[in-house]
Amino acid sequence: MAHADLIISEYVEGSGNNKAVDLFNGTDAAIQLDLADYLLQVYFNGSNTAGLTVELVGTVNSGGVFVLAHAAAIPAILGVADQRLDANWFNGNDAIVLRKAGTNGSIVDVIGQIGVNPGT
């Protein structure tokens, strides 16, 4: 069964900068992220406002995975990364939101709850 959109399929939070987010394309067609206006946002420490917004760039084939990784991650993570980000990232109590900016900012998928800090 095909999905209607991308989903966040994996969240990697290792020590230091060993962090990544995987997006799975379960649709029947390739998705060009920048043309479709996909964004990944991080809501730090229970904030109601995104503290980090990443414009996603690249293509995810049907049935494929797109990996966004921290630029200072270990080679094993960087070796599979489709896009790298050199910024402060999530730390386990932050909400991660996949959003389409071109559709009035609609949320496609989310890990965690915006505005809620679950603690350590």
C-alpha positions as CSV (number, residue, x, y, z in Angstrom):
1,M,0.0,0.0,0.0
2,A,1.4,3.4,-1.0
3,H,1.6,6.3,1.5
4,A,0.1,9.7,0.5
5,D,3.3,11.5,1.5
6,L,6.8,11.2,3.0
7,I,7.1,10.0,6.6
8,I,9.8,10.3,9.2
9,S,11.0,6.7,9.3
10,E,14.0,7.0,11.6
11,Y,15.4,9.3,14.2
12,V,19.1,8.8,15.2
13,E,20.4,10.4,18.3
14,G,23.9,9.3,19.2
15,S,26.5,10.9,21.3
16,G,27.8,14.3,20.3
17,N,26.9,15.3,16.7
18,N,25.9,11.8,15.7
19,K,22.4,12.7,14.8
20,A,20.2,12.1,11.7
21,V,16.7,11.9,10.5
22,D,15.5,9.6,7.7
23,L,12.5,10.3,5.5
24,F,10.8,7.4,3.6
25,N,9.0,7.9,0.3
26,G,6.2,5.4,0.3
27,T,4.4,7.1,-2.6
28,D,4.3,5.9,-6.2
29,A,6.5,8.6,-7.5
30,A,9.8,10.4,-6.9
31,I,9.6,13.5,-4.8
32,Q,11.9,16.5,-5.4
33,L,12.0,18.0,-1.9
34,D,12.9,21.6,-2.9
35,L,10.2,21.8,-5.6
36,A,7.6,20.4,-3.2
37,D,8.7,22.9,-0.5
38,Y,9.5,20.4,2.3
39,L,11.0,21.7,5.5
40,L,12.2,19.9,8.6
41,Q,11.8,21.9,11.8
42,V,13.0,21.4,15.4
43,Y,11.1,22.8,18.3
44,F,13.6,22.9,21.2
45,N,12.8,22.1,24.8
46,G,9.1,22.4,24.6
47,S,8.9,25.6,22.6
48,N,5.9,26.5,20.5
49,T,8.2,28.1,18.0
50,A,10.6,26.4,15.7
51,G,14.2,27.1,16.7
52,L,15.6,25.5,13.6
53,T,14.1,25.3,10.1
54,V,15.9,23.3,7.3
55,E,14.9,23.6,3.7
56,L,15.3,20.1,2.3
57,V,17.0,19.7,-1.1
58,G,17.3,16.6,-3.3
59,T,15.1,13.8,-4.6
60,V,13.7,10.8,-2.8
61,N,12.8,8.0,-5.2
62,S,9.6,6.0,-4.7
63,G,10.4,3.4,-2.0
64,G,13.6,5.3,-1.1
65,V,15.0,7.0,2.0
66,F,16.5,10.5,2.3
67,V,18.9,11.0,5.2
68,L,19.5,14.5,6.8
69,A,22.6,14.3,9.0
70,H,24.7,16.6,11.2
71,A,27.8,17.6,9.2
72,A,30.1,16.6,12.1
73,A,28.7,13.1,12.5
74,I,30.8,10.0,12.2
75,P,31.8,8.7,8.7
76,A,29.2,5.8,8.9
77,I,26.4,8.3,9.2
78,L,27.9,10.8,6.7
79,G,28.4,8.0,4.2
80,V,24.6,7.6,3.8
81,A,23.7,11.2,4.2
82,D,21.8,12.9,1.3
83,Q,22.0,16.4,3.0
84,R,24.2,17.6,5.8
85,L,23.5,20.3,8.3
86,D,26.0,22.3,10.3
87,A,23.8,23.6,13.1
88,N,22.7,22.7,16.6
89,W,20.3,19.8,16.5
90,F,17.8,17.9,18.6
91,N,18.6,16.2,21.9
92,G,15.8,13.8,22.7
93,N,13.3,16.2,24.3
94,D,12.7,18.2,21.1
95,A,9.8,17.9,18.6
96,I,10.9,17.2,15.0
97,V,8.4,18.3,12.3
98,L,8.3,17.5,8.6
99,R,6.3,20.2,7.0
100,K,5.3,21.4,3.5
101,A,5.7,25.1,3.3
102,G,3.8,25.3,0.0
103,T,0.6,24.0,1.5
104,N,0.1,26.7,4.2
105,G,2.8,25.0,6.3
106,S,0.8,21.8,6.8
107,I,2.5,19.2,9.0
108,V,3.3,16.0,7.1
109,D,4.7,14.0,10.0
110,V,6.0,14.7,13.5
111,I,8.1,13.1,16.3
112,G,7.2,14.4,19.7
113,Q,4.7,17.1,20.6
114,I,5.2,20.8,19.8
115,G,5.1,22.8,23.0
116,V,5.8,19.8,25.3
117,N,9.1,19.1,27.0
118,P,9.0,15.5,28.2
119,G,12.0,16.0,30.3
120,T,15.3,14.1,30.3
